[in-house]
Amino acid sequence: MQVQTINISLPKLLLVQVDEIAKQMYATRSDLIRQALLEKIRRWQEWEDIFGYGRKQAKKLGLDSEAAVDRMLNSKSLPGITP
């Protein structure tokens, strides 16, 4: 893996917390920040997948706006669901 060094600015209190946690984990400051960034990216990608699935389902149901979703949810029958 190719590595590039960057500079970032953090509030002093956040840096103190980073250092405390890194010490408890027997990790370096860089390792902790790298792990936190990777976790944030992973979670963001998961949410993108969830929203992508929702967009696909909405398209299948012909829902093209939040108002259309509201109308469907407030109707007495939902597509694909038998009462």
Secondary structure, DSSP 8 states (H G I E B T S, - for coil): -----------HHHHHHHHHHHHHTT--HHHHHHHHHHHHHHHHHHHHHHHHHHHHHHHHTT--SHHHHHHHHHSSS-TT---
